Amino acid sequence: MPKKVDHDERRRCIAEAVLRIAGRDGLDGARLRDVAVEAGMSLGSVQHYFASKDEMLRYVVHYLGEHVTERIMAGVRAPASASASASPVLSFLLSMASEMLPLDARRRAELRAGQAFTARAVGAPELMEYLGEGDRWLRERVAELIAQGQRDGELRAGLDPRLESVVLLAMLDGLGSELLVGLRDPEGALAAVRYHLDRLTARPAAMTTSQHSSHP
């Protein structure tokens, strides 16, 4: 009897190969043939699932989104996360930031893959539309969280949830790029995120002079 092929597992194997290449070499020179070698598959097998590099990257970005979301939710459910902040909304936002920032090899590879997709999307309307859908979805979810925090009295009433969502995600994008090139260390990046989130609370946490000076 012919062996049954798990097509979802094959796609995941290809996505993981792309991430390994991204973390090691970046994606500029990664062709379908390179991914096939990395995944231990034939070129024909990879082409069976993805006809082009752009199609493959679209899948990888979707794959990343699902896995990052799973890790964020796991972090929120963890007891350590619950004790880190009295606010469920701030706990979720901090967990989200920790998963989006390249704080280890895995997350560096994920960010490099996402940046490669963004770079390829410039001048390619079909890719830009796909990228825009994901960006809008994330901004709307973060804005909804901030609005929920306001309704629950955890965050300041005068905040504009949509603008705060844009600001937070832009900050994470900038910090992520700085971490990738070594301009900022993980401890300093997370300190900046915590400082920003504290300023959104109904009663902002006081920052001492030493805390300000220790993280430029």
Backbone as a chain_set.jsonl record, in Angstrom:
{"seq": "MPKKVDHDERRRCIAEAVLRIAGRDGLDGARLRDVAVEAGMSLGSVQHYFASKDEMLRYVVHYLGEHVTERIMAGVRAPASASASASPVLSFLLSMASEMLPLDARRRAELRAGQAFTARAVGAPELMEYLGEGDRWLRERVAELIAQGQRDGELRAGLDPRLESVVLLAMLDGLGSELLVGLRDPEGALAAVRYHLDRLTARPAAMTTSQHSSHP", "coords": {"N": [[0.843, -1.195, 0.0], [0.614, 2.228, -0.905], [2.509, 4.771, 0.743], [0.915, 7.095, 2.84], [0.862, 10.536, 2.311], [1.5, 13.296, 4.332], [0.401, 16.256, 3.711], [0.19, 18.76, 4.944], [2.19, 18.566, 6.86], [4.413, 18.404, 5.198], [4.416, 20.977, 4.085], [4.875, 22.452, 6.41], [7.43, 21.54, 7.002], [8.863, 22.62, 4.877], [8.478, 25.348, 5.427], [9.875, 25.568, 7.852], [12.431, 25.047, 6.938], [12.87, 27.309, 5.361], [12.923, 29.236, 7.384], [15.23, 28.467, 8.771], [17.178, 29.005, 6.863], [16.796, 31.74, 6.643], [17.542, 32.638, 9.199], [20.233, 31.983, 9.174], [21.465, 32.883, 6.739], [19.922, 34.906, 5.642], [17.451, 35.871, 3.15], [17.867, 36.687, 0.569], [19.298, 35.268, -1.407], [18.025, 32.853, -1.419], [16.707, 30.338, -3.125], [14.079, 28.237, -4.526], [15.348, 25.82, -4.948], [17.427, 25.906, -3.062], [15.959, 25.818, -0.697], [14.799, 23.316, -0.947], [17.028, 21.631, -0.665], [17.761, 22.27, 1.965], [15.51, 21.369, 3.32], [15.649, 18.7, 2.859], [14.389, 17.571, 0.681], [13.212, 16.859, -2.668], [13.588, 19.092, -5.478], [11.356, 19.058, -7.127], [9.395, 18.195, -5.351], [9.137, 20.372, -3.603], [8.273, 22.293, -5.439], [5.849, 21.222, -6.046], [4.234, 22.055, -3.996], [4.693, 24.797, -3.831], [4.763, 27.113, -6.306], [6.355, 29.28, -6.778], [8.855, 31.521, -5.379], [7.665, 33.708, -4.129], [5.101, 32.753, -3.553], [5.77, 30.771, -1.748], [6.886, 32.327, 0.322], [4.63, 33.746, 1.112], [3.165, 31.734, 2.33], [4.932, 31.093, 4.418], [4.924, 33.456, 5.932], [2.251, 33.443, 6.788], [2.285, 31.055, 8.24], [4.121, 31.762, 10.227], [2.651, 33.791, 11.519], [0.551, 32.318, 12.698], [1.971, 30.679, 14.5], [3.344, 32.509, 16.127], [1.16, 33.778, 17.312], [0.117, 31.614, 18.783], [2.207, 31.276, 20.635], [2.126, 33.716, 21.962], [-0.384, 33.551, 23.229], [0.113, 31.36, 24.874], [2.047, 32.454, 26.529], [0.564, 34.411, 27.852], [-1.168, 32.83, 29.311], [0.546, 31.636, 31.079], [1.644, 31.288, 34.48], [3.756, 32.997, 35.317], [3.528, 35.145, 33.606], [1.082, 36.186, 34.364], [1.678, 37.189, 36.855], [3.34, 39.229, 36.263], [2.094, 41.558, 35.615], [-0.608, 43.517, 36.8], [-2.62, 44.017, 35.116], [-4.59, 42.428, 32.75], [-4.696, 43.183, 30.042], [-2.292, 44.661, 29.635], [-0.526, 42.609, 30.233], [-1.006, 40.887, 28.098], [-0.21, 42.523, 25.923], [2.502, 42.898, 26.526], [3.404, 40.263, 26.343], [2.875, 39.838, 23.649], [4.667, 41.701, 22.524], [7.112, 40.589, 23.35], [7.177, 38.242, 21.843], [7.181, 39.213, 19.257], [9.543, 40.616, 19.031], [12.987, 40.12, 18.1], [14.359, 38.204, 20.098], [15.75, 35.876, 20.407], [17.447, 33.206, 18.613], [15.527, 31.869, 17.065], [13.394, 33.735, 16.864], [14.753, 35.809, 15.648], [15.227, 34.712, 13.12], [12.59, 34.49, 12.264], [11.82, 37.195, 12.116], [13.585, 38.135, 10.148], [12.684, 36.672, 7.951], [10.118, 37.75, 7.685], [10.789, 40.416, 7.103], [12.06, 40.043, 4.671], [9.919, 39.251, 3.075], [8.405, 41.602, 3.158], [10.131, 43.36, 1.816], [10.102, 42.218, -0.762], [7.506, 42.7, -1.382], [7.286, 45.337, -2.104], [6.334, 47.234, -4.802], [4.964, 45.121, -5.866], [1.826, 44.527, -6.328], [0.037, 42.364, -5.654], [1.36, 41.028, -3.61], [1.673, 43.098, -1.79], [-0.97, 43.612, -1.11], [-1.631, 41.29, 0.283], [0.164, 41.527, 2.418], [-0.789, 43.904, 3.529], [-3.311, 43.156, 4.492], [-2.697, 41.507, 6.68], [-1.353, 43.345, 8.289], [-3.371, 45.241, 8.828], [-5.185, 43.637, 10.219], [-3.697, 43.015, 12.554], [-3.257, 45.591, 13.652], [-5.882, 46.351, 14.193], [-6.65, 44.424, 16.08], [-4.929, 45.011, 18.236], [-5.753, 47.622, 18.774], [-8.368, 47.082, 19.616], [-7.822, 45.687, 21.972], [-6.639, 47.715, 23.511], [-8.789, 49.485, 23.727], [-10.501, 47.834, 25.185], [-9.049, 47.68, 27.569], [-9.355, 50.316, 28.394], [-12.125, 50.412, 28.879], [-12.249, 48.674, 31.029], [-10.996, 50.1, 32.926], [-8.257, 49.891, 33.191], [-6.487, 51.155, 31.475], [-5.684, 54.512, 30.422], [-8.345, 56.826, 29.981], [-8.293, 58.807, 28.051], [-6.889, 57.985, 25.805], [-6.314, 57.345, 22.306], [-7.305, 54.559, 20.85], [-6.739, 53.481, 18.244], [-4.613, 55.059, 17.257], [-2.747, 54.603, 19.288], [-2.289, 51.92, 18.879], [-0.993, 51.96, 16.376], [1.327, 53.385, 17.116], [2.519, 51.677, 19.059], [3.035, 49.319, 17.562], [4.71, 50.343, 15.597], [6.86, 51.103, 17.171], [7.723, 48.571, 18.077], [8.509, 47.508, 15.645], [10.667, 49.18, 14.991], [12.401, 48.71, 17.215], [12.826, 45.994, 16.803], [14.338, 45.961, 14.408], [16.618, 47.318, 15.296], [17.575, 45.509, 17.205], [18.227, 43.36, 15.537], [20.487, 44.273, 14.136], [22.231, 44.747, 16.149], [22.186, 47.176, 17.517], [20.77, 47.542, 19.8], [20.207, 45.916, 22.925], [18.534, 42.912, 24.134], [17.529, 43.229, 26.801], [17.408, 46.027, 27.104], [15.583, 46.642, 25.08], [13.205, 45.393, 25.926], [12.852, 46.79, 28.295], [12.255, 49.313, 27.312], [9.806, 48.788, 26.076], [8.225, 48.052, 28.306], [8.306, 50.466, 29.723], [6.934, 52.152, 27.955], [4.386, 50.903, 27.916], [3.663, 51.165, 30.59], [3.108, 53.858, 30.666], [0.645, 54.011, 29.522], [-1.179, 53.233, 31.354], [-3.876, 53.65, 33.771], [-2.923, 54.634, 36.144], [0.07, 55.591, 35.927], [3.16, 53.868, 36.316], [5.725, 54.841, 38.568], [8.899, 56.062, 37.567], [12.227, 55.733, 38.457], [15.168, 57.842, 38.739], [17.495, 56.356, 38.343], [16.509, 54.189, 36.918], [15.791, 55.347, 34.512], [18.303, 56.149, 33.558], [19.712, 53.799, 33.211], [18.96, 52.517, 30.901], [19.525, 53.505, 27.87]], "CA": [[0.0, 0.0, 0.0], [1.427, 3.441, -0.957], [2.568, 5.534, 1.987], [0.093, 8.3, 2.822], [1.659, 11.742, 2.481], [0.896, 14.351, 5.142], [0.747, 17.461, 2.959], [0.398, 19.872, 5.88], [3.509, 18.38, 7.465], [5.394, 18.754, 4.169], [4.462, 22.446, 4.015], [5.543, 22.928, 7.626], [8.847, 21.217, 6.847], [9.415, 23.628, 3.968], [8.497, 26.628, 6.149], [10.966, 25.537, 8.824], [13.671, 25.159, 6.168], [12.991, 28.724, 5.009], [13.32, 29.957, 8.594], [16.64, 28.175, 9.068], [17.972, 29.76, 5.903], [16.672, 33.154, 7.004], [18.345, 32.905, 10.38], [21.648, 31.753, 8.901], [21.999, 33.603, 5.583], [18.979, 35.835, 5.022], [16.665, 35.231, 2.092], [18.111, 37.279, -0.746], [19.738, 34.268, -2.38], [17.369, 31.565, -1.158], [15.798, 29.906, -4.188], [13.355, 27.009, -4.204], [16.327, 24.732, -4.913], [18.12, 25.976, -1.769], [15.017, 25.379, 0.33], [14.647, 21.866, -1.111], [18.209, 21.007, -0.058], [17.668, 22.476, 3.413], [14.405, 20.561, 3.842], [15.885, 17.294, 2.56], [13.375, 17.168, -0.281], [13.569, 17.14, -4.049], [13.065, 20.362, -5.986], [10.005, 18.8, -7.619], [8.483, 18.114, -4.221], [8.887, 21.751, -3.148], [7.474, 22.961, -6.472], [4.493, 20.672, -5.973], [3.491, 22.845, -3.016], [4.889, 26.231, -4.068], [5.232, 27.313, -7.678], [7.309, 30.391, -6.834], [9.372, 31.959, -4.09], [6.681, 34.588, -3.509], [4.038, 31.911, -2.992], [6.352, 30.123, -0.584], [7.013, 33.319, 1.378], [3.288, 34.033, 1.631], [2.825, 30.666, 3.267], [5.794, 31.203, 5.598], [4.423, 34.567, 6.753], [1.024, 32.944, 7.427], [2.742, 30.048, 9.205], [4.701, 32.503, 11.337], [1.583, 34.459, 12.244], [-0.153, 31.345, 13.535], [2.817, 30.197, 15.584], [3.586, 33.606, 17.064], [-0.077, 33.939, 18.074], [0.062, 30.52, 19.751], [3.178, 31.535, 21.698], [1.617, 34.846, 22.745], [-1.45, 33.063, 24.092], [0.728, 30.507, 25.897], [2.698, 33.348, 27.475], [-0.463, 35.069, 28.663], [-1.745, 31.842, 30.23], [1.548, 31.179, 32.033], [1.57, 31.973, 35.771], [4.744, 34.068, 35.401], [2.998, 36.295, 32.885], [-0.004, 36.765, 35.136], [2.211, 37.935, 37.973], [4.164, 40.323, 35.772], [1.297, 42.77, 35.502], [-1.948, 43.383, 37.351], [-3.556, 44.251, 34.031], [-4.585, 41.396, 31.697], [-4.402, 43.788, 28.751], [-0.86, 44.931, 29.569], [0.139, 41.315, 30.187], [-1.112, 40.393, 26.721], [0.605, 43.373, 25.05], [3.909, 42.606, 26.786], [3.661, 38.949, 25.762], [2.91, 40.056, 22.206], [5.923, 42.373, 22.194], [8.217, 39.647, 23.548], [7.195, 37.282, 20.75], [7.445, 39.892, 17.992], [10.92, 41.088, 19.015], [13.956, 39.04, 17.85], [15.1, 38.041, 21.347], [16.571, 34.673, 20.331], [17.752, 32.815, 17.232], [14.288, 31.546, 16.36], [12.647, 34.95, 16.557], [15.538, 36.571, 14.653], [14.941, 34.108, 11.816], [11.22, 34.85, 11.904], [11.774, 38.596, 11.71], [14.278, 38.27, 8.868], [11.788, 36.159, 6.918], [9.07, 38.752, 7.5], [11.362, 41.577, 6.414], [12.302, 39.658, 3.278], [8.635, 39.291, 2.393], [8.043, 43.012, 3.01], [10.965, 43.932, 0.76], [9.633, 41.71, -2.054], [6.155, 43.209, -1.64], [7.369, 46.683, -2.679], [6.178, 47.193, -6.258], [4.21, 43.93, -6.269], [0.503, 44.776, -5.734], [-0.598, 41.179, -5.078], [2.022, 40.759, -2.347], [1.385, 44.208, -0.887], [-2.332, 43.422, -0.618], [-1.554, 40.234, 1.294], [0.845, 42.094, 3.578], [-1.669, 44.904, 4.116], [-4.377, 42.484, 5.233], [-2.148, 41.09, 7.959], [-1.054, 44.542, 9.081], [-4.637, 45.81, 9.306], [-5.731, 42.732, 11.224], [-2.954, 43.169, 13.8], [-3.536, 46.917, 14.216], [-7.251, 46.365, 14.725], [-6.703, 43.622, 17.305], [-4.262, 45.756, 19.302], [-6.646, 48.736, 19.114], [-9.478, 46.521, 20.396], [-7.302, 45.398, 23.305], [-6.467, 48.981, 24.229], [-10.137, 49.962, 24.048], [-10.995, 46.988, 26.269], [-8.368, 48.126, 28.772], [-9.99, 51.557, 28.829], [-13.443, 50.098, 29.444], [-12.05, 48.0, 32.305], [-10.339, 51.019, 33.846], [-6.837, 49.576, 33.305], [-5.741, 52.114, 30.67], [-6.195, 55.87, 30.503], [-9.55, 57.047, 29.178], [-8.071, 59.757, 26.974], [-6.097, 57.416, 24.718], [-6.937, 56.989, 21.039], [-6.851, 53.178, 20.664], [-6.169, 53.22, 16.917], [-3.302, 55.696, 17.182], [-1.852, 53.904, 20.198], [-1.929, 50.672, 18.207], [0.021, 52.296, 15.365], [2.556, 53.776, 17.809], [3.127, 50.506, 19.681], [3.563, 48.411, 16.544], [5.846, 51.013, 14.966], [7.965, 51.0, 18.117], [8.223, 47.198, 18.026], [9.199, 47.351, 14.367], [11.96, 49.843, 15.109], [13.234, 47.978, 18.161], [13.217, 44.735, 16.176], [15.43, 46.223, 13.466], [17.806, 47.658, 16.087], [18.078, 44.268, 17.783], [18.818, 42.535, 14.48], [21.815, 44.763, 13.736], [23.058, 44.913, 17.327], [22.164, 48.53, 18.066], [20.102, 47.493, 21.099], [20.226, 44.585, 23.527], [17.179, 42.479, 24.506], [17.085, 43.811, 28.065], [17.043, 47.42, 26.861], [14.379, 46.69, 24.25], [12.041, 45.067, 26.76], [12.671, 47.892, 29.238], [11.575, 50.386, 26.577], [8.409, 48.373, 25.899], [7.547, 48.164, 29.606], [8.174, 51.885, 30.032], [5.857, 52.683, 27.126], [3.111, 50.361, 28.358], [3.34, 51.782, 31.882], [2.568, 55.209, 30.432], [-0.731, 53.898, 29.059], [-2.056, 52.811, 32.436], [-4.664, 54.688, 34.432], [-2.028, 55.202, 37.145], [1.398, 55.225, 35.422], [4.158, 53.483, 37.31], [6.782, 55.842, 38.713], [10.215, 55.645, 37.103], [13.266, 56.416, 39.19], [16.235, 58.397, 37.906], [18.419, 55.281, 37.982], [15.888, 53.356, 35.874], [15.895, 56.086, 33.251], [19.682, 56.251, 33.091], [20.301, 52.502, 32.94], [18.582, 52.017, 29.571], [19.501, 54.674, 26.962]], "C": [[0.884, 1.253, 0.0], [1.367, 4.207, 0.369], [1.758, 6.827, 1.852], [0.948, 9.525, 3.143], [0.878, 12.762, 3.293], [1.3, 15.684, 4.506], [0.96, 18.671, 3.872], [1.776, 19.782, 6.523], [4.611, 18.727, 6.469], [5.54, 20.277, 4.064], [5.164, 23.023, 5.243], [7.045, 22.675, 7.556], [9.54, 22.243, 5.95], [9.522, 24.975, 4.669], [9.646, 26.667, 7.144], [12.319, 25.635, 8.122], [13.918, 26.608, 5.769], [13.472, 29.519, 6.217], [14.775, 29.689, 8.959], [17.559, 28.942, 8.13], [17.964, 31.242, 6.265], [17.556, 33.49, 8.19], [19.838, 32.806, 10.12], [22.202, 32.704, 7.846], [21.125, 34.742, 5.083], [18.301, 35.146, 3.848], [16.957, 35.756, 0.685], [18.486, 36.23, -1.792], [19.058, 32.929, -2.23], [16.357, 31.255, -2.251], [15.067, 28.638, -3.75], [14.32, 25.821, -4.1], [17.065, 24.709, -3.567], [17.231, 25.451, -0.645], [14.839, 23.869, 0.258], [15.815, 21.137, -0.456], [18.129, 21.084, 1.46], [16.608, 21.573, 4.039], [14.624, 19.068, 3.619], [14.858, 16.728, 1.604], [13.892, 17.425, -1.69], [12.986, 18.492, -4.465], [11.631, 20.181, -6.472], [8.983, 18.734, -6.499], [8.135, 19.507, -3.698], [7.994, 22.469, -4.145], [6.047, 22.43, -6.523], [3.624, 21.514, -5.043], [3.571, 24.348, -3.285], [5.51, 26.435, -5.445], [6.289, 28.402, -7.774], [7.781, 30.732, -5.427], [8.362, 32.854, -3.377], [5.553, 33.787, -2.864], [4.528, 31.219, -1.726], [6.452, 31.101, 0.588], [5.66, 33.698, 1.958], [2.884, 32.984, 2.651], [3.639, 30.795, 4.556], [5.311, 32.312, 6.513], [3.144, 34.152, 7.479], [1.361, 31.939, 8.526], [3.31, 30.732, 10.443], [3.615, 33.148, 12.188], [0.856, 33.525, 13.183], [0.682, 30.927, 14.734], [3.132, 31.285, 16.6], [2.351, 33.833, 17.924], [-0.211, 32.852, 19.131], [1.001, 30.776, 20.918], [2.737, 32.704, 22.579], [0.564, 34.357, 23.724], [-0.897, 32.163, 25.203], [1.411, 31.357, 26.958], [1.716, 34.043, 28.382], [-1.028, 34.108, 29.699], [-0.769, 31.408, 31.324], [1.454, 31.958, 33.339], [2.538, 33.134, 35.881], [4.239, 35.316, 34.721], [1.919, 36.979, 33.699], [0.526, 37.602, 36.288], [2.997, 39.143, 37.531], [3.384, 41.621, 35.705], [-0.08, 42.511, 36.077], [-3.007, 43.522, 36.277], [-3.489, 43.141, 32.998], [-4.23, 41.968, 30.33], [-2.915, 44.062, 28.61], [-0.053, 43.639, 29.521], [0.134, 40.759, 28.762], [-0.198, 41.197, 25.797], [2.089, 43.12, 25.269], [4.297, 41.249, 26.221], [3.763, 39.049, 24.244], [4.229, 40.672, 21.783], [7.099, 41.413, 22.299], [8.318, 38.646, 22.414], [7.513, 37.935, 19.404], [8.89, 40.38, 17.888], [11.885, 39.914, 18.827], [14.882, 38.828, 19.045], [15.935, 36.77, 21.385], [16.721, 34.297, 18.858], [16.485, 32.539, 16.432], [13.552, 32.807, 15.941], [13.424, 35.87, 15.608], [15.268, 36.036, 13.252], [13.541, 34.49, 11.345], [11.139, 36.293, 11.416], [12.464, 38.8, 10.37], [13.414, 37.752, 7.722], [10.677, 37.158, 6.641], [9.574, 39.973, 6.774], [11.636, 41.274, 4.947], [11.01, 39.712, 2.473], [8.208, 40.735, 2.154], [8.832, 43.656, 1.88], [10.498, 43.486, -0.623], [8.264, 42.273, -2.412], [6.168, 44.605, -2.263], [7.316, 46.581, -4.206], [5.449, 45.971, -6.768], [2.826, 44.004, -5.616], [-0.119, 43.558, -5.062], [0.031, 40.815, -3.74], [1.718, 41.855, -1.33], [-0.023, 44.082, -0.303], [-2.355, 42.374, 0.486], [-0.923, 40.769, 2.576], [-0.058, 43.094, 4.292], [-2.786, 44.285, 4.936], [-3.894, 42.07, 6.621], [-1.865, 42.274, 8.868], [-2.325, 45.153, 9.647], [-5.245, 44.945, 10.404], [-5.038, 42.936, 12.564], [-3.242, 44.514, 14.45], [-4.928, 46.968, 14.85], [-7.354, 45.565, 16.019], [-6.059, 44.366, 18.465], [-5.129, 46.929, 19.735], [-7.82, 48.252, 19.953], [-9.038, 46.203, 21.827], [-7.165, 46.672, 24.134], [-7.82, 49.551, 24.623], [-10.742, 49.15, 25.185], [-10.362, 47.392, 27.594], [-8.931, 49.436, 29.305], [-11.341, 51.289, 29.477], [-13.323, 49.457, 30.824], [-11.353, 48.888, 33.331], [-8.86, 50.761, 34.032], [-5.97, 50.602, 32.574], [-6.427, 53.47, 30.698], [-7.341, 56.098, 29.535], [-9.274, 57.929, 27.966], [-7.283, 59.225, 25.795], [-6.945, 57.21, 23.465], [-6.459, 55.571, 20.699], [-6.193, 52.911, 19.316], [-4.776, 53.831, 16.774], [-2.301, 55.005, 18.1], [-1.407, 52.566, 19.613], [-0.832, 50.906, 17.177], [1.357, 52.595, 16.035], [3.262, 52.555, 18.392], [3.76, 49.593, 18.636], [4.747, 49.026, 15.805], [7.075, 50.943, 15.874], [8.575, 49.597, 18.096], [8.989, 46.935, 16.736], [10.588, 47.966, 14.434], [12.9, 49.126, 16.056], [13.717, 46.654, 17.567], [14.379, 44.911, 15.225], [16.721, 46.553, 14.212], [18.416, 46.414, 16.726], [18.783, 43.414, 16.74], [20.238, 42.958, 14.147], [22.703, 45.069, 14.937], [23.112, 46.304, 17.914], [21.472, 48.594, 19.424], [20.144, 46.062, 21.617], [18.814, 44.21, 23.982], [16.665, 43.108, 25.794], [16.632, 45.26, 27.874], [15.771, 47.549, 26.041], [13.137, 46.413, 25.087], [11.786, 46.16, 27.797], [11.93, 49.046, 28.569], [10.1, 50.053, 26.381], [7.641, 48.517, 27.212], [7.308, 49.624, 29.975], [7.013, 52.492, 29.249], [4.497, 52.188, 27.614], [2.694, 50.936, 29.709], [2.696, 53.15, 31.695], [1.129, 55.174, 29.94], [-1.701, 53.589, 30.192], [-2.8, 53.987, 33.054], [-3.846, 55.376, 35.511], [-0.616, 54.789, 36.752], [2.36, 54.896, 36.544], [5.255, 54.531, 37.357], [8.108, 55.25, 38.263], [11.264, 56.424, 37.87], [14.324, 56.928, 38.24], [17.181, 57.309, 37.453], [17.844, 54.397, 36.898], [15.998, 54.04, 34.526], [17.307, 56.011, 32.692], [20.282, 54.92, 32.703], [19.968, 51.957, 31.564], [18.473, 53.204, 28.623], [18.471, 54.516, 25.876]], "O": [[1.807, 1.348, 0.809], [0.326, 4.278, 1.021], [1.9, 7.559, 0.873], [1.672, 9.538, 4.139], [-0.274, 13.06, 2.979], [2.403, 16.18, 4.734], [1.817, 19.512, 3.598], [2.449, 20.795, 6.709], [5.638, 19.285, 6.856], [6.652, 20.797, 3.968], [5.949, 23.965, 5.133], [7.839, 23.503, 8.002], [10.658, 22.676, 6.229], [10.528, 25.671, 4.531], [10.322, 27.688, 7.27], [13.25, 26.24, 8.652], [15.052, 27.083, 5.83], [14.338, 30.384, 6.084], [15.476, 30.595, 9.409], [18.591, 29.465, 8.549], [18.994, 31.913, 6.201], [18.243, 34.512, 8.188], [20.626, 33.479, 10.783], [23.28, 33.27, 8.025], [21.538, 35.481, 4.189], [18.551, 33.97, 3.584], [16.345, 35.304, -0.283], [18.035, 36.303, -2.935], [19.476, 31.955, -2.856], [15.276, 31.843, -2.292], [15.402, 28.041, -2.726], [14.133, 24.931, -3.271], [17.303, 23.643, -3.0], [17.691, 24.734, 0.244], [14.739, 23.209, 1.292], [15.615, 20.136, 0.233], [18.391, 20.105, 2.158], [16.784, 21.074, 5.151], [13.861, 18.252, 4.136], [14.493, 15.556, 1.693], [14.888, 18.124, -1.878], [12.016, 18.971, -3.877], [10.786, 21.049, -6.256], [7.841, 19.163, -6.665], [6.977, 19.787, -3.386], [7.063, 23.174, -3.754], [5.142, 23.118, -6.993], [2.424, 21.667, -5.273], [2.627, 25.085, -3.0], [6.627, 25.993, -5.714], [7.042, 28.447, -8.747], [7.201, 30.301, -4.43], [8.215, 32.772, -2.157], [5.107, 34.106, -1.762], [3.788, 31.096, -0.75], [6.137, 30.742, 1.722], [5.546, 33.946, 3.158], [2.331, 33.303, 3.704], [3.105, 30.628, 5.653], [5.286, 32.144, 7.732], [2.968, 34.472, 8.655], [0.784, 31.978, 9.612], [3.018, 30.333, 11.57], [3.644, 33.068, 13.416], [0.573, 33.879, 14.327], [0.172, 30.829, 15.851], [3.183, 31.018, 17.801], [2.467, 34.056, 19.129], [-0.611, 33.136, 20.26], [0.642, 30.524, 22.068], [2.946, 32.688, 23.792], [0.602, 34.699, 24.906], [-1.381, 32.199, 26.334], [1.367, 31.03, 28.144], [1.998, 34.246, 29.563], [-1.332, 34.505, 30.824], [-1.178, 30.882, 32.36], [1.211, 33.164, 33.318], [2.2, 34.159, 36.472], [4.483, 36.427, 35.193], [1.84, 38.207, 33.727], [-0.083, 38.603, 36.666], [3.297, 40.01, 38.351], [3.985, 42.695, 35.738], [-0.659, 41.443, 35.881], [-4.169, 43.182, 36.501], [-2.427, 42.923, 32.414], [-3.543, 41.317, 29.544], [-2.324, 43.736, 27.58], [0.979, 43.571, 28.853], [1.138, 40.231, 28.285], [0.512, 40.618, 24.976], [2.862, 43.125, 24.312], [5.391, 41.092, 25.679], [4.627, 38.425, 23.628], [4.843, 40.235, 20.81], [7.983, 41.415, 21.442], [9.42, 38.234, 22.051], [8.055, 37.284, 18.511], [9.409, 40.542, 16.784], [11.631, 38.824, 19.339], [16.047, 39.222, 19.011], [16.746, 36.593, 22.295], [16.196, 34.973, 17.973], [16.38, 32.924, 15.268], [13.133, 32.932, 14.791], [12.819, 36.627, 14.848], [15.1, 36.808, 12.308], [13.334, 34.78, 10.166], [10.471, 36.582, 10.423], [11.974, 39.563, 9.537], [13.414, 38.333, 6.636], [10.329, 37.39, 5.483], [8.877, 40.52, 5.919], [11.468, 42.135, 4.084], [11.003, 40.163, 1.328], [7.706, 41.065, 1.079], [8.276, 44.407, 1.078], [10.496, 44.285, -1.56], [7.893, 42.325, -3.585], [5.186, 45.018, -2.878], [8.152, 45.92, -4.821], [5.322, 45.791, -7.98], [2.668, 43.588, -4.469], [-0.742, 43.692, -4.009], [-0.659, 40.349, -2.833], [1.528, 41.575, -0.147], [-0.244, 44.409, 0.863], [-3.022, 42.552, 1.504], [-1.406, 40.503, 3.676], [-0.091, 43.131, 5.522], [-3.171, 44.833, 5.969], [-4.596, 42.26, 7.614], [-2.108, 42.214, 10.073], [-2.361, 45.542, 10.814], [-5.758, 45.46, 11.398], [-5.701, 43.021, 13.598], [-3.45, 44.585, 15.661], [-5.116, 47.56, 15.913], [-8.054, 45.967, 16.947], [-6.594, 44.352, 19.574], [-5.236, 47.209, 20.929], [-8.229, 48.928, 20.896], [-9.789, 46.424, 22.777], [-7.529, 46.703, 25.309], [-7.981, 50.05, 25.737], [-11.418, 49.702, 26.053], [-11.039, 47.446, 28.62], [-8.983, 49.65, 30.517], [-11.664, 51.876, 30.51], [-14.178, 49.66, 31.686], [-11.143, 48.477, 34.472], [-8.247, 51.337, 34.93], [-4.85, 50.886, 32.999], [-7.624, 53.558, 30.969], [-7.311, 55.619, 28.401], [-9.959, 57.807, 26.951], [-7.031, 59.976, 24.852], [-8.142, 56.936, 23.552], [-5.308, 55.402, 20.295], [-5.197, 52.192, 19.247], [-3.868, 53.198, 16.235], [-1.137, 54.838, 17.736], [-0.275, 52.134, 19.831], [0.138, 50.151, 17.107], [2.4, 52.121, 15.586], [4.474, 52.412, 18.238], [4.893, 49.143, 18.806], [5.682, 48.319, 15.428], [8.195, 50.748, 15.4], [9.797, 49.448, 18.097], [9.995, 46.226, 16.735], [11.566, 47.362, 13.996], [14.077, 48.949, 15.741], [14.854, 46.238, 17.788], [15.31, 44.105, 15.225], [17.798, 46.117, 13.807], [19.638, 46.281, 16.781], [19.818, 42.811, 17.024], [21.1, 42.114, 13.903], [23.805, 45.591, 14.773], [23.989, 46.596, 18.726], [21.579, 49.601, 20.123], [20.119, 45.11, 20.837], [17.983, 45.092, 24.194], [15.495, 43.48, 25.877], [15.604, 45.673, 28.412], [14.969, 48.454, 26.271], [12.134, 47.117, 24.97], [10.636, 46.428, 28.143], [11.076, 49.682, 29.187], [9.241, 50.926, 26.505], [6.53, 49.047, 27.227], [6.242, 49.979, 30.478], [6.209, 53.247, 29.796], [3.554, 52.974, 27.714], [1.509, 51.17, 29.948], [1.837, 53.55, 32.481], [0.456, 56.205, 29.939], [-2.916, 53.675, 30.009], [-2.42, 55.146, 32.892], [-4.039, 56.563, 35.774], [-0.141, 53.743, 37.193], [2.377, 55.553, 37.585], [5.672, 55.052, 36.322], [8.408, 54.089, 38.539], [11.201, 57.652, 37.929], [14.386, 56.514, 37.082], [17.631, 57.319, 36.307], [18.581, 53.9, 36.046], [16.265, 53.393, 33.514], [17.491, 55.829, 31.488], [21.255, 54.881, 31.949], [20.626, 51.026, 31.098], [17.427, 53.851, 28.575], [18.321, 55.402, 25.034]]}, "num_chains": 1, "name": "protein.A"}
